[in-house]
Amino acid sequence: MLILWLERQLRRHSKYPKPGTRNPTITLRVADLADPKSIRTRELTPPPILLNQ
């Protein structure tokens, strides 16, 4: 059941931006599923080389 919930949460469709507009900004998170009663998430940050692009 947890997997089905996660699958629904991850399904997001996004159209490509029109020329001249900015690309969307996203956040990426990972979930530690070792203990289903205490799921912890952590936000991943981009590597420094990508921060100023």
C-alpha positions in Angstrom: 0.0 0.0 0.0 2.9 2.4 0.8 4.3 1.8 -2.7 1.0 2.7 -4.4 0.8 5.9 -2.4 4.4 6.8 -3.4 3.7 6.0 -7.0 0.7 8.4 -7.0 2.8 11.1 -5.4 5.6 10.9 -7.9 3.4 11.1 -11.1 3.5 14.7 -12.1 3.4 15.8 -15.7 5.0 19.0 -16.8 5.0 20.5 -20.3 8.2 21.9 -21.6 8.4 25.7 -21.0 7.9 27.9 -24.0 11.0 29.5 -25.7 12.3 32.4 -23.7 10.8 31.3 -20.4 12.6 29.9 -17.4 12.9 26.2 -16.7 10.9 25.0 -13.7 12.7 24.7 -10.4 12.3 21.5 -8.5 13.4 19.8 -5.3 14.5 16.2 -5.1 13.9 14.2 -1.9 14.9 10.7 -0.8 12.9 8.7 1.7 14.4 6.1 4.1 11.9 3.3 4.1 13.8 1.0 6.5 11.2 1.6 9.2 7.7 2.1 7.7 6.4 3.6 11.0 9.0 6.3 10.9 9.8 7.3 7.3 12.4 10.0 7.1 12.9 12.2 4.1 15.9 14.3 3.1 16.2 17.0 0.5 19.1 16.5 -2.0 21.0 19.5 -3.1 22.7 19.9 -6.5 26.4 19.7 -6.7 28.3 23.0 -6.5 29.1 23.0 -10.2 25.4 23.2 -11.1 24.4 25.9 -8.5 25.1 28.9 -10.7 23.6 27.7 -14.0 
